[in-house]
């Protein structure tokens, strides 16, 4: 993996802008892409022998589910907390999407201090403080935990190919441990989500994989699909996602 990769689980990055393309694949197609990527790209060193590690992402929303419904200032913006594997820290993230272009800002935070931060207690500095302020001002709270194994590969510069295998979610109850929920998970999809991430012009190697698949890119929101699978879409107004 390139040391400058903005998505590296070990690299502290505050802000970046890039493009993200998604393709929904059947498992057989994903296995084909994984084999191709293992030959053409670098395997993520933080994963297992296939560059795979678990991602757990806690999504926040208002009581009216404004982020899911894309209402007002929340349109196209997500607030979330991400944990890689069993790390003792998490990443506080604000992600904004406009078409295929994504702007993300994030900061690391100790796992043991997450509950206090989300409750508005303490005085975090720098961008962690701005994240806490936004959470409090918008009345955001954890509503959904999204979990999946990710296989990751990197190319030149910031080019990154990831495969997310079978998304599962948990509905979050008040006062529940945000990364150790009770009950059984809810299956969102058995498909695999291919993501191609890069700065500026799309790398030729990504054009190659799209031609190999003979597929167009498509949208897929793990949060939106998870909300619907968990039966949370009935809260608030009718979804603006359609």
Secondary structure, 3 states (H helix, E strand, C coil): CCCCCCCCCCCCCCEEEEEEEEEEECHHHHHHHHHHHHHHCEECCCCCCCCEEEEEEEEEECCCCHHHHCCHHHCCEEEEEEEECCCCEEEEEEEEEECCEEEEEEEEEEHHHHHHHHCCCCCCCHHHHHHHHHHHHCCCEEEEEEEEEEEEEECCCCCEEEEEEEEEEEECCCCCCCCCCCCCCEECCCCEEEEEEECCCCCHHHHHHHHHHCCCCCCCCHHHHHHHHCCCCCCCCCCCCC
